[in-house]
Amino acid sequence: MNILLLYPEFPDTFWSFKHALKFVKKQASLPPLGLITVAAMLPKSWERRLVDLNVKPLQDEDLAWADIAFVSAMAVQQDSAHRLIARCKEAELPVVAGGPLFTTGYEQFPEVDYFVLNEAEITLPRFLEDLEQGMPQRHYSCTEFPDITKTPVPEWELLDIKKYASMALQFSRGCPYRCDFCNITTLFGHKIRTKTSAQIIAELDGIKKRGWHENIFFVDDNFIAHRSYLKKELLPALIAWRKKNGVKNAFYTECSINLADDDELMALMVQAGFNQVFIGIETPEDSALQACGKQHNTSRNMLENVRRIQNAGMEVQGGFIVGFDTDTSSIFQKQIEFIQKSGIVTAMVGILQALPGTKLYERMKTEGRLLSISSGDNADSNTNIIPIMDPEVLRKGYREMMNHLYAPKHYYQRIRTLLKEFPAPEFKTRLRMSQLMAFMRSTFILGVIGRERVHYWRMLGWTVFNRQNSLPMAVTLAIYGHHFRKVCALHLKERPSVT
């Protein structure tokens, strides 16, 4: 049987990094990890072909070759998923759909032939058994959570690996917290399930064999949830693997703000190669944090926590939300002040949305405040709920806040704040050709024709004289800023400030 694995295109969002990828001649930020993991669970006798629409187009010959299509997607890919499925149906190709988008919203896709939902380790074997017997059901789901120590190594060989800016692997699933706007626990539960260190090393070896030398994203929902295992098992194994193989890959991941409470853990993570963490900070307002169930962010000095993490050697990327029920019009300035003082350069700020399967979604439905299905992109200046704050005040405040945060003057100020707090590498690293080419393109696009050129050259000059070994990091962040301003201009329907 010929299996066509299809991954829909991402829209132009903050997280797509579309405009930054052009500087390094890449087509996508990350590979479809779920699909290449599913590929490893299929019968070995089946032929597989992956088409990631973010890196190459789907050809008619691909559809003609296939016996069945497997489609996986996240909520933000829903428009592209509809178009992709319609094309499969036009070609009379049966479609199997799974992944977060379909697990929580399969009703929106009546044209799909078979839904294999929740976690594939449980539901996929059931579907494959029924398919072999010629009696596949339309809907497969489960309420239990699998043991991921049995999850196979993804089939990296399906990827055109040079088209991606980063690779990805997963160490754990689940999150112990109960934030009412987050659907992670709906999908993966509260119990933290981890792979073994041997599994992670096997996946890293697989990536290395493909000639990968760039960044690797640990896509965990909260990497530090199982601290004792990290300290005793995984991080020592990663440190040993790096020394044995002489690799320089940088790792990055997602975790909670209480990472700042554990100096030993931070030191081990840095030693193991982690230099960046994404943290859901959400808001500096304790009342909003309490109301949404994010108590672990309260009763702490989050500005100082961010500094501690960045002082340890990990750049903090931050997630922020406006539009909580307790928010007033003062929240926009409070968010601006926190983000500027923190030196969080990559500040992903969005308006609150209610995702299917969350407590917030159910509450909004009960209160008659649910407007539509979420777009999956909370930074597109829209919301699918009726906010307590006047909607026009919310939209105007959000637009002005984003234009302020990503205006070159304020964005480059945050780069300098971060570089002052971030320990510079002891030795200047040798630039790879891709980095050198990105730097050359940035000097023209940002430094010559860009409206931010004065801020760009000032930042580079300051970095050369004060943090010379951090120059690659400074250039990377400048390129990110170019992408963020492009997205702001697209979604906010106004040209951002250039003061």
N, C-alpha and C positions, 0 to 999 in steps of 0.2 A: 504493500500500500504506500502511496506517495502522500506525505503529509506536508502541507504548506503552513508554516508558522508565520502569522501576520501581526505586526505591531503598528497601530495607527500613529499618525503624525501628531506631534505636540503643537498647540497654537503658540503664538508669539507671546510668551509670558516672562515674568521675572526668572522663573526656574528653567526656562528653555535655554538661556544664555546664547540665543541665536546670534545676536550681533557681536558677542565676544568671540564666538567660535570661529568667525571669519578671520580673526587675527592669527589663529594657529592652523588654519586650513582644515578644520574638523567639521563634520556634519551634525553630530549629536553629542550631547553632554554625557549620557550614560547609555549602556546597552540594555536590551529587554531581558533582565535577569530571570524573571519568572518564566518566560518562554523557553529560554535555553536550559532551564532546570526541568521544565516539563518534557522537553525533548529527550532528556536523559532518562525519563521514566517510560518512554514508549518502547515497544518491542524492537529489539536490535535489528530485526530483518526489515523493518520499515525504512523507507527512504525519507529523509528530512530536507527541507529547504526553508531557510529563514529569509523573510523580506521585512526589514525594518524600514517603514516609509519615511523615517527621519533621515536615512542615509542613502536610500535609492528608491526609485519608483517601482510600483508593481506593474509587471508586464503581462500582456495577454497570454504569453507563452507559459508564465508561471501558473496562471489559472488553468490553462489547458493541461499542464503536466500533472496537476494535483488530483487526488481522489477525494480529499476532504481538507478543509481549512480550520486551523485552530487560531482564534483571535483572543488576545489578552489586552487589557487596557485599564487605565486609571480614569477617575472621573473627569479630569481636565481634558481627556482625549475623546470625550463622548461624541462631538460633532464629526470628527474624523472617523470614529468607529462606525457611525451610521452610514457614512459614505462608503467605507470599505466593505461593510457587510452587504450593502446594496449591490456593489460591484460583483461580489461573490455570487449573489443570488442571480444576477443577470447572466452569469456564466454557468448557472445551474450547478454550483458547487456547494455541497453541504457545509454548514458552519457550526463549529463547536466553540462556545464562548466561555471564558472564565476570567478570574482576576477581580480586583476591587470594584471596578465599574459595574460589572454584571452581578457580583455577589449581593450588592445592596440596591441594584436598580435594574434587574433583568426584565421587569415588566415593560420597560421602555423599548425593548427590542423584540417585538413579536415575530420578526422574520428569522430569528436565529433558530436553527434546528435542534441543537442540544446545548444545555447549560451544565457545565461542570464547575460548580461553585465552591466557595470556601477554600480549604487548603487541598491542593491536588494530591498530596500523599495519601489522602483517604478517598476522595471522590473519583479521581482519575482511574484507579484500578477497577472500580465498580463499573464505570462507563466502558472501559476497554473489554471487560469480560462480557458485558451485554452486547457490545458491538460485534465481538467475535462470534457470538451465538446468533447474531442476526436479529436481536431484540432490544436495541438501545432505547432507553427511556428519554424523555425530553428534559428532565430536570433531576440533577444530582446535587444534594447538599448534605451537610452534616452539622451536628452541634458539638461534636468532640474535636479535640485538637491533637494533631499527630506528634509523634516523637520524631523530632527533626534530626536526631542522630542517624536516622535511616535515609535521610535525603541524599540523593546521589550528587556527585560533582557535576556542575553544569557543563553542557557541551560547548565549550569556548570555541571549538573549531568551526561552528556555524557562523561566527561573527566575522565581518570584515573589520578586524580589530583596529586598523589604522584610521578608521573613520570616526572614532570616539575620542573624546577628551579625557575620560576617566573610565576605569573598569569598576565593577561592583561585586561584592559578595555579602553574604548574610551570616552573622554569628548567632543571632537570637531572634525570637519572635515574642510579642506580648509586651505589655506595659503594666506596672503595678498601680498606676494612678487612675483617677476617675474624672478627668476633665470632661465636662458635659458637651463640649463642641467637637470632640475628637472621636473619630470612628475606628481608631486602632484597636481598642479593646473589643469592639463589635466584630472586627475581622479576626483578631488573633488572641483575644482573651487577656486576663490579668496575670495569669501564671507565666513566669519567664521560662521559656524553653530554649536551650542552647545546643549548639553543635559542639562536638569535641574539638580539642586543639588539633588533633590529627586530621579531622575533616578540613579545618581552616587551612592548615599547612598544605594539604592536598590540593585545595582550590587555588592557593597562591602559587603552588608549583605548576598547576595547569595554566594559569595566566602567564607565568614566567616563561614557560615553554613556547608560548605564542609570541615571544619577543617583546612583551610589555614592560616598559620602564617608567611609565607615568603614574599619576595618582590612582589610588584605589579607595572606593567609598564602601565602608561598612554600613549597610543600609538598615541597621537595627533601629527599632523604634525608641529604645533607650539603652544604649550600649552599656551603661554602668549599672544596670539594675541588679546584676549578679556580681557584686564587687569581689567577694572572696574568691570566686572562680577566676575572675580576671587576674587578680593578684597572684594566685597560686599556680594557675594553669596557662591561660591564653597569652597574657602579656609576656611572661618568661619565654614561652614557645615562640612568639613573634620576634622577640629580641634575639633568641638563638638562631632563628631562621635567617634573619637579616645579616647576622655576623657570618654565618656559614656560607651564604650565597653572595655576600658583598653587595647587596641590593640597596638602592637609595630611594625606592618608591615611598612617597608620602601617603599616609592614610588620613582619612577624615570620616566623621561619623556624626550621629545625633545623640544627645543625652540631656539630662536635666541639670538645672542650675546648681544642685547640691554637689556636683563634681567639685566645686570650689572648697568644700568642707574637707577634702581628703588629699593632703599633700602627697602622700605616698602613691596614691592612684594616679595623680596627675604626672608625677615624675616617671612612673612606669610607662604611662601612655606615650609621653614624649620620647622616652628611650626606645619604645617599640615602633616609633615612626609617625605617631599622630601629631599633626600640626594645625588641625582645624576641627572645630565642633560646632554643630548647629544646635541652638538651645531655644526652646519655646519660652520666651520671657513674657510675652503677651501684653502686659501693661504694668506700669509702676503703681497702679491704684490697688491697694489691698482689698477694698470692698468688691471690686470686680473679680479679683482672683478668688476670694472666698465664695462669691456667688456662683462661679463657674466650676468650682471643685478643684481649683489649683492651689490648695493650701500650702503645698511644699514650696511655693514661691513667696509666701507671705512671711512676715516677722524676720526678715533678713535684709541686709544691705546689698541689694542686687548690683548696684554700681561697683561696690567693693568686690563682690563675687566675680563679676566680669573681669575686673583688673587682676584678680588673683589668677584666674585661668589664663589670661593673656600674658601675665608676667611669667607663668610657668612654661610658656612656649606654644600655646594653642590659640590661634585666632578664633574669636567667637563670632559666628554668624547668628543673627537673632530673628526670631519670629515675633511679630507684634500684631495686636488686634485692636481696632476701635469699633464702637457700636454696641458694647455691652449695655445691658439695661441700666446699669448704675452710672454710665458715662454721661457727662455733661459737655457743653461746648468747650470747657477748659481742658479736656483730655488731649486735644491736638497739640497744644503748646507743651503740655507735660511730657508727651511722647517725644516731641522734638528735643526738649532739654535733656531727657534721659539718654536718647540715642547719641546726641552730640557729645555729651560728657563721657559716655561709655567708650567711645572709639569703636563702636560696632559699625564697620564700614558697610557690610552687607546687611542691611536692615530690611527684612521682608515684612512690610506693613500691609495688612489687609482689613477690609470691613468684615465683620462677623457674618458668617454664613452657617446655615443649618444643614449638615450632611445627613443623608438617610442612615438610619440605624443608631443615631446618637440620641442621648437624653434631650439635648437641645431641640432636635428635630421633633421629637414626640411632644415636648412642651409647647413648641410653637404651633403645632397642629392642634393641640388641645385648646390653646388660647385663641385660635383663629388668626394667627399671625404669620402663617406659612404662605408664601406667595407662589413659589415654583420650585422646580428641582434646581439644586445648586449647580453652578457652572463648573465647580471644582477649582476655580481660579479666584482666590479671595483677594487678589490684588488688581482686579479688573474694574474697580470703583463701583461695583454693584453688590447687592445683597438679595437673598431670597426670603427675607423675613421683614415684617413691619417693625422697625425699631421704635424704642421709647423716645429717643431723641427725634426731633423733627427731621424727616428724611432729607430735606434740602440743606439743612444745617450740617447733617452728617456728610453728605456728598461734597459740599463746598469745603468743609473743614478738612476732609480727607484729601481733596485735590490740592488745597493750599499746603497741607503738611507734606505731601509727597513732592511737590514742586520745590519746597524749601529743602527737604532732606537731600534731594538729588541735584540741586543746583550745584555747579562746580565748586563755588566758594565753600559751601558747607561740607560737601562730599570730600574734597581734598583736605579739609581741616580734620576730618575723621581719620583719613589715612595717616596723617602726621601724628595724631593722638595714638593710634594703634602702634605705629613704628616706635614711638617713644617708650611704650609699655612692653613691647614684644622683644624678647632677647634676640639680638642679632646673631646670625650664625658666626661661629668662631673663625671659620675660614670661608673665603669666597668660593662658591660652588661654580664649577665649570658649566657655562651655559650650553644647553643642547641647541641644535640647529633650529628646532621649532621655536624655542624661546627667543633666540636671536632674531629670527624672522618676525616674531610677534612684536619685539621691541622696535624693529625698523619700521614696521607698519604703523605702530602707535605714534612714532615721532612725526609721521606725515599726517595721519588721520586725526590725531588728538593735538599734536603740537604745531601743525601748520594750518590745516583747514578747519579744525575744530574750534568752536566758540569758547571752549575751556582752555585754550592754548596757554594763556598766561598762568593759570593755576597749575597746569600740567608741568610747565618748565620750572616753576617755583618749587613744586614738590620734588621733581627730579634733582634739582640743584641742592635742596635741603638734604635729600637722601644721600647724595654723593658725598657731601661733607660731614654728615652726622651718622648715617647708617648704611655705609657703602655696601656691605654684604647683604643688605635687605633690598637692594635695587630690583631684583627679579620679582619680589613680592609687591613692591610699590607699583611696578609697571603692570602686573597682573590686575591689581585693584583698580588702577586707572582705566584699564580696558573694561573691567566689569562695570565701572561707572558709565562708560559710553553705552553699554547695553541697557542699563537701568534707565538712563535718560530717554533712550529710544522707546522703551516700553511705556514709560510714563507719558510721553508725547502721544503714543498710540491710544492708550486706554483713557487718559484724562481729557483727551480732545482739546488740549491746550498746549502751546509751546511752553516748556518748563522755563523757570527763571534762570537767567545766566549771570546773576550778580556775583 
